[in-house]
């Protein structure tokens, strides 16, 4: 699939991209559910619902390739 990386992710190092995808795939396969019950019990405010800020997440990545986002996130 490395031949398709540039068309899907933009200009990137295919080995680094494949490594990142492999790590994310392993994490996603864990089927982890995060629980804020302890923090809420200690008086922390509840976080916003994902649907309340989803549009901001989409807008923030619209003009940046996935490869550039990965570069920015690793700084």
PyMOL commands that set and color helices and strands:
alter all, ss='L'
color gray80, all
select helices_A, chain A and resi 2-9+14-28+37-41+50-61+66-73
alter helices_A, ss='H'
color red, helices_A
deselect
rebuild
show_as cartoon
